[in-house]
Amino acid sequence: MEHRKKLSLPVVSLSAEYLVIGHLLRRNILTYKAPPNNQGYDLLCTHPDPAHATKTLRVQVKSRYQTDCDRSFPVRRDSFRHFDYLVAVFLNVGLFFCPLDEADDPKNYKGDVEFVVLPNHVALDMLRAVQSGFSKVHLPKAGMECYRNDEGFELIARDLRVDYPSRMTTRKSR
């Protein structure tokens, strides 16, 4: 069996947190990045209006850059007490697991970024122990539509009671 050297792409991995921040801000959710290596969460989210900001949510971001990943990621069981939402970011930058001779050019297999936003209890239900001794959250291939992309970010918005951004039109009575 071929032993593969671990590939580390810290810049690509960091992009996942900034992509999540951008999508949350786009949804009018005030979002801050936690200090590096903060235990248990990467982002803090709150209502943008201080008069309505009644709570802060902690968000853990996990990412996979491989288009051909198994859609699982390690999460320690004890870290679940430190976050409210877990966001899985599938960056889909190309193939990394198939033999090189099977892929003409790994970049040909890149795809759109996909977000899966899981409330803590949902992510915990998907946690499985694996042979290596770690625990992994395994996402199913189907049935996740209510947690994907904008639908998923909407869960955080509802939890914070942040209305969808819109222009209020008023007519002056004549």
N, C-alpha and C positions, 0 to 999 in steps of 0.2 A: 504494500500500500504506500502510495506517495505521501510523504509528510510535507505539508504546506507551511511556509513561514507565515506567521501572523502579519497581516497587513494593517498598518495604522495610518489613518487619514484624518488627523485631528481637525484640519480646517473644514473638511467635508462634514465631519461629525458635528462640529460647532454650528454649522449652517442650519441644522435642524432646529436648534433653540431659537435662532433669529427668524427662521421662517414661521415658527409658531407665534413668536412675539408679533410679527407683522400681521398675521391673520387675526390674532386677538385684538390688536389695535384697530385693524380695519373694521372689526365688529363693534368698535367703540368700548372695548374693555381695557381699562388702564392696566398695563402690564409692565412689571419690572423684572429684570434679571437678578437672580440671587447671586451672592458672591460665589466665585469658582470653588468647586469641591464642597459645596454646601451639602450637608447630609440630608438626603431624603427628598429634596425638591430643587428645581432649577428656576422656576418662575413664581412670581406673586401677582395675583390678579385682584382687582377691586373695581367698584363702580367709579366712573369718571367724575361724578358729581359728589363732592364731599358731604352734601346734605343727605345723600342716599346711600353712602358707603357704609353699610352696616357690618360687612365682614370682608375678610381677605381669604382668597383661595390659594392653596399651594399646588403647583403643577409640576409633575415629574415628566421629563422628556426623554424618550428612548428612540434611537434611530438605527436604521439599517440602510446602508448605501447600495447594497447588492440587489439588482432586479430579481435575481434567482435565489433570494434568501428563503428560509423556511417559515417566515412570518412569526418568529418567536424571538424573545429577548430576555436576558437574565434580569431578575428583580429579586432581591433578598426579601424573604417573608417579613422580617422585622421592619423593613422600610415602609411597609404599608401604613403604619401609624403616622408617617411624616408627610403624606400628601393626600390631597382631595381628588385629584384627577391625574391620570397617566395618559400622555399623548405619545402614541407610536407614530414615528415619521418614517415613511418608506421613500427614500430619496431616489431610488431607481436610476442609478447612474450607469448601469451596465452589468454584464455577466461577470461573475467572479468565481463561481463554483464549478462550472462545466470545464472539461479539459480544453486547453487552448486550441487544439486542433479541430474541435467541434464548432467553435465560434469564429466566423470569418473576421469579424471586428467587434469586440465586446461593446463598443459605443453604439453599434446598430441596435442594441437591445435596451437602450435607455428609455425611460418613460416619464410620465408626469409624476410629480410628488404626490403622495397620498398620506392623509392624516387619519388616524383613528383615535378618537377622544373617548377614554373610558373612565367613568366614575370609579372611585376606589373599590367599591364592593363588586362591581362587574369584573374589574381586572383581577381581583382576588379570587373570584370564581374560576378564572382561566389559568391560575397559577398551578404548575405541575412540577414535582420533583423530577430531576433528570439523573441519569446514571453518574454523571460527574460529581454529583453532590450539590450542585447549584439548584436553584429554582428558576423556572422560566414561565413567562406568560406566553401561552400558545393561542394565537388568534385563529379562529376558524375561517375557512375560505368563503363561507356564505353566511348570511343572516346578520351582517354587521352594518347594514345600510344606515340605521339610525345613529351610528357612532362615527360615520365617515365624513371627512371634509367639513363643509359648512354645517351640516346637521349636527356633527359632533361639537363644533365650536358653539353652536346654539345651546347646548346643554350647560356650558359654563355661563353664558349670557343669562339664561333663565335662572340659574342658581344665584347669580348676583343681581337679578332683576334689572338688567340693562335692556332697555327698549331698543328695537332695531333703529339705526339712524335714519331719520327722514326729515323732510322739511315740513314744518307745520305751517299750513296756509290758513290765514284768517281773512275774512272779508269784513270790511267795515260796513256797518249798516248805514244806509243812506236815508 
